[in-house]
Structure formats: C-alpha cells, structure tokens
Amino acid sequence: MVALGFLVALEIAARNFGAPGPITTQAREAVLAPASGPLLYASMALMMVVLTWRQRFIALAAAAGIDIVFALVRWPLDAEQGSGNGALWVILGVAVFALVRRTGPQRILLLKGVGLGLLLVTGRKTGDAWLLITSKTRPEVLDQYLVVADQALGSPSWVVGRMVEATGSVGAGFLDWVYVQLAVAAVVAALYQLRNVATEGRFPGHHLVRTFLVIGLLGPAIYMIFPVVGPVYAFGADGGSWALASVWPDAQPSITTPQWMPFDEITPRNCMPSLHTAWATVIFIHTRNSPRLLRYAGTFWLISTLAATLGFGYHYGLDLIAGVVFTLTIEAGLRGFDRGWDRSATLFVGYGTAVFAALLVSYRFLSMPMADYPWLFGPLLILAMLSVIYAYVRTTRRWAAGTAEPVRQPERTPEPELV
C-alpha cells in the first residue's frame, strides 16, 4: 500500500507539471510502442526465475509472438515500431495465472516473481517522474560550487572528457552503450543470484535487485536537496543559453565567487550523488562471489560506467565519491536487516551516513578552500571514501565469518494452558 501510494503521489505531481506519471507511462506500454523494450525483457527475465524451464520457454515464445503481432498491426498503420509489449503482457499473464490457477506457496512465489519484474520497470518510470520534478521545482543549481570544489581532485571530468573525445565516435559509442544498458547488466548479475529460486521455492533474503531499487528510491531525494545538472550542461554546449560558459571539456571556467545559478526547467538535477556510479558499484559488489566471467564483467561495467559518467560530462568527480559512499551505506543497511540488526550494522550505517553528509556540506561550504588547497582536500576526500570502503569490507567479512552475532529476538514466555 505504501508503494502504491507513492506511485499515485508521483503520478499526481507529474500531471501537475503537464506530463504523464509512472502509472500512465507504464500502462501505455501495454499497447503503444515501449520506450524501454530491453528493460521490459530484462524484467520478464527476472520474473521467470520463479518458473520451470518448460514454462520459461513458453513465456519467451509467447512474448516474441505477441511482439510480432504488434509489429504486423503497426506496419500498415505506419505507427511507431518497438518491442517489449509481449514481455509486459507475459508478466501480467503470469499474475493472472497465479491468481486463477495456483494456490498456497506456489501462488505466493509466482506473485513475488511478477512483483520483482514489475518493480524493475516501474522503478525506471518512477525515476523519470522524479527527474521531471527536480527540473520543475529546483530553478537554481549548485554547479558553480561543484566545479570549484572538484579542482581538489584535478577536475577529472575535464580530463576524461578530452580522452573520450580523442577516441572519436567509436569510443564514445561504446561507452554510451555501456551507460544505457546498466539495468540490463544488473539483471544478468541478478539472474545468477536468483538461479535456484524455482527449485528452492523461495527468494534469498538479500539480492542485487533490492539494493538497486532502494538506491533508485532514495537517490532522487538527495537531488531535491542538492540540485546539480553536470559539467556538460552548466559549462558545455548542451546547456545552451543557460550554460555559464561553453568550455567543457577544453578549458576550466574561471569562478572566483561560486553561487547558485539559474537553469532551465527541462534538464534534470540528477548529479549528486551519481546513481550510475552507485548502481555499477552494486553490480561489482554482488558479482564478487560469482563465476570468473561474471566477476570480470562486474569489474568491467564499473570501470566503463565511471569513464562514461565523467567522459560525457554528466558528473563531477565529487559525485562519484559521494555515489560510492551512498551505495555502501545502503547495501550494508539492507544486509543488516536481512541477517538481524546489531551494533556493527548501526555503527557502519551511522558512519556511512555521517561521511556522506560531511561530503555534501564540504562541497557546498568549503568549495573555495578545496580549490585553493587541493594537496590537502584531494587526499582527504579519497581517504574519506576509502575509510567507508574499508569499514564495509571489514564489517561484512565479520558477518560472513559469524564473528558478529545478529541481535536475537527476546523469547516469549509461553502462556499457561487453560485447564
């Protein structure tokens, strides 16, 4: 009910700004050409972890057949083509099948699979609505503070941006594909984690998709507090007349007194923290206990995503540091809830939250000192991130080894039997 209420609230907010909300856009994709075909098939793949192999083949064939029918109908009408309708219909069909033809644990398992699949694509639609709200409700952005403070790290977006430009269309096209297909990469990693759901009849207590969705839910709330559009918009050609200067990535803007700057009502304020960095970090973490190929893929996706976020001018280096701290704090919190909350979980989540808050405050109020003393603040920023990484590794290893016992629930005194 809470999730439904949240979606309804976003729907109403989006409509107030003259745009369809997440419920409407998702409902349209049942008939109209989907804007996220690969994501719909990835969502169906997640749903199919609760099916038998025979049911999976039937579901995949049905989805492909429905998409072919839609394509044949759209073709003579000269309507926009796209795939993914079939995947959405299959997910909804499994929900109906579970309610009509199954009972007990089997019904619950199937409905959990449907919910997992729908959550992924709904999360995407929810994110789109959030981005619209940030652009409409935050008329001013903090990019001047970020670009000044980022000098403590050597302005990595400018450095990597020039490197990407040097690779030409091939390098840029490859990084763009990696950047866009991040959700599909997450589904591949999640499918390995959830491979035994159908045979065991239950989901694991914690898996990649949980952290992925929580990051997408909490991240936009930070956007509302700390609105930033990114170098390519605030200081590059993509910002148009709203850009302070069109110099990215060739030259650094000259700012001696950073201040809030007005920006358009179209560009999302979705930089702080970098959620692409956060999601790529989650994929990296959750592939550490996977086969070698998946471990290599997780490392590759993390490095490539970091290169894309900086190289396309979508983020400052400071966004990436905040994104890593943000991710590890959420991941440890979810792991703590799964195993039983204890003092070690409280300490780490408290520490991660404090470091994240300190980063945001320093970016806003210490930007000039950070630029004037990069030899001091640059290492401090890196050390702050590394301290959270070290604390996370140390805490989770203790949990895995069983040296940090979860909090036990107090035993209830049995009630006396009535004679």
Secondary structure, 3 states (H helix, E strand, C coil): CHHHHHHHHHHHHHHHCCCCCHHHHHHHCCCCCCCCHHHHHHHHHHHHHHCCHHHHHHHHHHHHHHHHHHHHHHHHHCCCCCCCHHHHHHHHHHHHHHHHHCCHHHHHHHHHHHHHHHHHHHHHHHHHHHHHHHHHHCCEECHHHHHHHHHHHCCHHHHHHHHHHHHHHHHHHHHHHHHHCHHHHHHHHHHHHCCCHHHHCCCCCCCHHHHHHHHHHHHHHHHHHCCCCCHHHHCCHHHHHHCCCCCCCCCCCCCCCCCCEECCCCCCCCCCCCHHHHHHHHHHHHCCCCCHHHHHHHHHHHHHHHHHHHHCCCCCHHHHHHHHHHHHHHHHHHHHHHHCCCHHHHHHHHHHHHHHHHHHHHHHHCHHHHHHCHHHHHHHHHHHHHHHHHHHHHHHHHHHHCCCCCCCCCCCCCCCCCC
